Amino acid sequence: YQEFLAELELHVDVRTPDPEELARIAQLSLRTTQFNFNPVELSVETLERLLRHPNGSRSVCVTATDRFGDYGIVGAMIFSADSPTIRVTHFMLSCRALGRGVEHCMMRYVAQTNPAAEHIELVFRETNRNKPASRFAQSLGFDPSKNGEEPCIRGLTQTARTACPADSPANSESVASEPPR
């Protein structure tokens, strides 16, 4: 399987979405049930507001290509990295991109946005469908079962920074098409 992934020549691009791409991200918020940390519907209007960076929030879209073709926009994240703790309020990935290392590159991107941050908080609302997202969070040291009143889990950024190793099929060099702010 690892050989197959290596032969895919996967390229992951994380960047600020263009206005015409917001409809696809809104669609992802509706359709991604297995790999969505906070499954709530996001409208285009909400995404437009978030793109204006209120309270330091950033919205990014994730595209992927491999030797077979272009997957288009397969994921999105909304997070704030302006404090000692990076807070990820939305993290979603289409099932057609799962298992290729894209999710690891997304987490690494988030962790690299604030090198001084010591922790990452993930807003995680468990459903009967998002078990793959829960398993991924656990693989990075987050524990969704320990959510308190607020459905938030915390982990160390060092684990996330190394989530997409250089020898991964989706290596770190393909992640940063836009430098973290």
N, C-alpha and C positions, 0 to 999 in steps of 0.2 A: 504494500500500500504506500509506504514511504517513497519507493522508487517511482510509482505512478504519480504521486504528488510532485515529485521533483521534475518529472518529465512534462508536467503541465505548463511550465514556464509562466506561473501565475504572477500577475502584477496587480498590486492593490494601490489605489489612489484615494487618499483622504483629503478632502478640501471643503471650503465653504461652497454651498450649493448656489447655483445661479437661480434667479427668481422663477424661471420657467421649470425648474426641477422640483419645486416645492410640492407640486401636486403628486409626484411620485413618492416623496417622503411621507406625505399625508396618507397615501395609499398603503405604504409599508406599515404605518402605525395601526392600520386596520387589519392587515393581512398577516403580519408576523405574529403568530401565536406561540410557536415553539421556542423562538429565540428572541424574546422581548422581555427586558428586565422590568419594565413598567408599562404594562399593556393598557394604555389609554389612547383614545382617538385624538390625534392632533390635526387641527384644521390648517389649511393654507394660511389663513389669517393669523393663527397662533404662531406658526412658523415664521411668517414675515416679521412679527413682533420680536421674536427671539433672535432673528438675524440682526436686529438693531442693537444687540448685546446689552439688554437691560440687566443690571446687577452683575455684569461680567459674564453672562451666559454666552456660550458659543454653540452654534449649530454647524455640524459638518455632515457631508454625505460621503458614502463609500462606494467606489466603483471597482470592478474587478474585470480583468481580461486574462485569458490564457491562450495557449496555442490553437485552441478550437474556436475562439471568438470572444466577443465582448458581452459580458453579463449585464452591463449597464449599472444603474444604481441598485446595489444590493443591501445597503445598510445606511444607518444614520445614527448620530449621537448628539445629545444636547448635554452640555456640562459647563461647570464653572471652575476655573483654575486660578482664580485671583487671590486665593487665601492659602494658608498652610495646608489645607485639606482640599483636594480636588473632589468636587461633588458631581457625580454623573446622574442626571435625572432621567435620561432616556438613552437606551442602548438597544438597537434592534438590527437584526440581520435576517435576510431572506433564507429560507431553507435550501435554496439552490446553491448557496455559497458555503453552507456549513461543512465542516470537516476538511476544509482546504487550508486552514490557517488564517483565514480572513479575520475571524473574531480575535485571535491573538494579536494581530497587527493593529486592530482597532484599540485594544486595551493598551498596547504599547504606545500608540499615538497619544492617548489621553494622558498617560503617565509622563510622557516627555514634554507636555505643554507647560508644566511648572516643575523644573528640576529641584526646586527647594521644598516642594511638598513632601510631607512625611507619610500621608495617608490618602487613600481614595475611599470615598463613600459612594456606594451604589444604591440608588433607590430601587428596591426590588419588591415587587408585589407578586407573590406566588399564586399561580393558578393551576388548574389541573392539566394545562397544556404546556406550560413553559419549563418542564423538567430539563430539557437540554440546556437552557440558559442557566438553570440552577446548578447543574453538574459542572458547567464551564466556570461559573463563579467559584465553586468549591475547589476546582482544580488550581485556582490561583490563590487559594487561602482565604477566600471570603466564605462566610457561613450564613446562607439565607435562613436557616432554621432559627437563628438567634435574633431575628428582628424583634424590636420592641414595639412601643406604641407607634412610632414612625417606621415604616417599612424600609429601613436603611441598614446596609451592612458595610463594614469597614475592613480594609485590608492595607497592607503595606505597599507603597508604590514601588519598592525595589522588585517585588515579585512581578508586578505588572510591567515594569520596564524591561524585564528579561523574558516577557511572555512570548515574544516572537524572535527566537534566536537567529543569528546570522545564517545558520545552515538550514533554516526552515524553508519550505517551498515558497512561502510568502515572506521574503526576507525584509529586514528593516530598511534597506535602501529603496524599496519600492513604496514604502509608506509615506514618506515625507515629500509629497509634491508641493505642499504648502508648509512653510516652517511654522512650528508651534509658536503661539503668541504668549 
